[in-house]
Amino acid sequence: MNRFRMFGSYLRVGWLGRTEVRLHWAALVLAAVLVVGKLVGLVIGLATLVLMHELGHAYLARRAGLAVSHIEMHPFGGRCLYYADWATPWDRAVIAWGGVLFQLPLLAIGFGIQALPRPDGWLGAQIASVAVVWSLYNLVTIAVNLIPMPPLDGAVAWRLVPMIPARLRAARVRRETRAEPTGPSRREVALKRAKARGLRVLDDE
C-alpha cells in the first residue's frame, strides 16, 4: 500500500499501529519554517502533543467497539475521525476524555525534564522547548480543552458526570443478579436423579 497519498488538503504520512495519520499541507509548511528557524524542539513538542491527544480519542473509540477512520493534524491542532453512528452518549463522553488523559504522561515527563540538568548549546535549547510544550503549554491546553463549549472536548466530556450514578446502579444490579442462584445445585440434581431411579437416598444434612 502506498504510504504517501493526498486526500484533499491532507497528506497521509503513515500509520501508528492501526491508526492512519494525515497532515494538512499548511502544517507541513509551518513545520518546515520552524525547522529552518532552528526551532526543532518546538516542532517535536507540538507534534507529539497533538498526536498523543488524538491517539487518546482513537484508543477509547476502539475500546468502545467503534471503527476509527484516521487522525488529521493541522496547524491549529487535530481531530480523530471515527464512525459514531452506533455510539451511545456514554461512548461519546468517554472518548472525549481520551485526548486529555493521553496528554497526562507528557505532562509528567515535561515537568520531569525541567527538573533535570540539560546540556548547553543548541541541543539543550531544543530539549527545553520540548519540556515547556509538554508541561506548561500542555497544562494550558488541557484546561482550555475541558471548557464545556463546542467545539472543545469539554462540551461532550462533562456529560459523563450525570451518567455515572446510573452506570454504577446498573453494575451493582448485574453483580447481584450473577450472585443469585440461577437453578438447582449439582447436589440437588443428583438427588433428584437418584430418586427417579428408585434408589434410596440418605440425606446427611
Salt bridges, closest charged atoms under 4 A:
GLU20 OE2 - ARG12 NH1 3.94
GLU20 OE2 - ARG22 NE 2.72
GLU72 OE2 - HIS70 NE2 3.00
GLU72 OE1 - ARG79 NE 2.81
ASP153 OD2 - HIS53 NE2 3.00
ASP153 OD2 - HIS57 NE2 3.09
ASP203 OD1 - ARG187 NH2 2.97
ASP204 OD1 - ARG187 NH2 3.48
GLU205 OE2 - ARG187 NH1 3.88
